[in-house]
């Protein structure tokens, strides 16, 4: 939304003078050209027909039931009154499990895994099956769909959690793969909760306060050792120049060379950007920085190297739920040495991806079945 009054215009100028919006690395002309190519390729059906449904009674996002928010997160689940399992260990005021939880579809008569809220928190959980598993959490009753071969850790990204994650990664991956050492990943995707005025206003998700330790600082200290030689590293950023610089500083610390920049352009179902491409307060796209760690043997597997100009790519889609990014699984797999055996990790994740690790305090958010309904047979 652009300013509509003189006073609002003055506030905009104050923001611009502090470089709130970075100069776009994706020029207006390039975005228009790419969008025209997409429209030419799909002149009639720009967007596939969407199946939507009314929210399920009592299970809607942000709906209060008996004074309790039903939104699935580490904080909300922690508020549930549960008995701590005897296998859990208290560690510095928080509880961590020394053993990963392996899910099984044969745990109950209906094929779902019945869990307590405390079973989910601060613990690595894995679905070893080629089929999705329905996890049911009692008190309050919630259902989650865990994709095939998915691993998750529902916790905040803090110092203790990072140390625990490192130990569990080596437990799950004790042996080297063709491209990664024990506990290392071939692809790491970050979607940090960057401080953002519109997010603070809407309270959609938590951003670090002035008294919090920046999660990116914590990751800067520990994440590098989990990057395999030649690993692909992606980081979503806002259009704030300070955010971009912070992400690039983290890349430098990890020894990651910037090789690609992707833009996710958000459009309406008719193919029009959701707001002006050059809007001063808001722009209809988000940027994904993509880099590689060094590996002298990797160039034989991929033609993307740090010596080449930065490649620009554009994803065009109609957004659905707030903060839910496009799934990158099929887009990054051709960039892996072996797309059938690579190891992937998403940090600050808000949903699970089949075959990947996902870590964050809202990691089950969009796997909550209240967001979805079974599609009718075609």
BELPEBEL-V419119 format. One record per backbone hydrogen bond with DSSP energy under -1.0 kcal/mol. CO is the residue of the C=O (numbers start at 0). NH is the residue of the N-H. E is the energy in kcal/mol with one decimal. If there is no record, write none. Layout:
co = [CO;CO]
nh = [NH;NH]
e = [E;E]
This chain:
co = [4;5;6;7;8;9;10;11;12;14;15;26;27;28;29;30;31;32;33;34;35;36;37;55;59;64;67;72;73;76;84;88;90;93;95;100;103;107;112;114;115;116;116;121;123;124;125;128;132;133;134;135;136;141;142;143;145;146;147;149;150;151;152;152;153;155;157;158;159;160;161;162;163;164;165;166;167;168;172;179;180;184;185;186;187;188;189;191;195;196;197;198;208;213;214;215;216;217;218;222;223;225;227;230;231;232;233;234;236;238;239;240;241;242;243;244;245;246;247;248;249;250;256;258;259;260;261;262;263;264;265;267;271;275;283;285;286;287;288;289;289;290;291;294;297;304;310;312;314;316;320;327;328;331;332;337;337;342;342;343;344;345;346;349;352;355;356;357;358;358;360;361;363;366;367;368]
nh = [8;9;10;11;12;13;14;15;16;19;18;30;31;32;33;34;35;36;37;38;39;40;41;58;62;67;64;76;77;79;87;95;93;90;88;125;106;110;135;137;118;119;120;96;100;151;102;148;145;112;143;114;141;136;368;134;132;149;354;126;357;124;154;359;121;157;161;162;163;164;165;166;167;168;169;170;171;172;182;176;183;227;231;344;233;346;235;193;199;200;201;202;211;217;218;219;220;221;222;225;226;184;230;292;187;290;189;288;286;21;243;244;245;246;247;248;249;250;251;252;253;255;291;310;289;312;287;314;285;316;273;270;267;278;265;263;236;261;234;258;259;232;256;297;300;307;260;262;264;266;323;331;332;334;335;340;341;185;186;356;188;358;190;365;355;150;345;152;347;348;73;364;366;144;370;371]
e = [-2.3;-2.0;-1.8;-2.0;-2.1;-1.8;-2.0;-2.7;-2.1;-1.7;-1.8;-2.3;-2.5;-2.4;-2.6;-2.5;-2.1;-1.8;-2.0;-2.3;-2.1;-1.8;-2.0;-2.3;-1.9;-1.6;-2.0;-2.6;-1.8;-1.3;-1.6;-2.4;-1.3;-4.3;-2.2;-2.8;-1.1;-1.6;-3.3;-1.7;-1.2;-1.2;-1.0;-1.2;-2.7;-2.8;-2.8;-1.6;-3.3;-2.4;-2.8;-3.2;-2.3;-3.0;-2.5;-2.8;-2.4;-1.5;-1.6;-2.8;-1.8;-2.8;-1.0;-2.0;-2.4;-1.2;-2.5;-1.9;-2.3;-2.8;-2.1;-1.7;-2.3;-2.6;-1.4;-1.4;-2.6;-2.4;-1.1;-2.9;-2.1;-2.6;-2.8;-2.3;-2.9;-3.0;-2.6;-2.1;-2.5;-2.2;-2.2;-2.3;-1.0;-1.5;-2.6;-2.0;-1.1;-1.2;-3.1;-1.8;-1.6;-2.9;-2.2;-1.9;-2.2;-2.9;-2.4;-2.5;-1.1;-4.4;-2.1;-2.2;-2.1;-2.3;-2.3;-2.1;-1.8;-2.1;-2.2;-2.3;-2.1;-3.2;-2.1;-2.4;-2.7;-1.8;-3.0;-3.3;-1.5;-2.0;-2.0;-1.9;-2.7;-1.6;-3.3;-2.9;-2.7;-2.7;-2.3;-2.7;-2.3;-2.9;-3.0;-1.6;-2.3;-1.3;-2.8;-2.1;-3.3;-2.0;-2.0;-2.4;-1.5;-1.8;-1.7;-1.4;-1.0;-2.1;-1.8;-2.7;-2.9;-2.6;-1.6;-2.4;-2.2;-2.5;-2.1;-1.9;-1.9;-1.9;-2.5;-2.0;-1.5;-2.2;-2.0;-1.3]
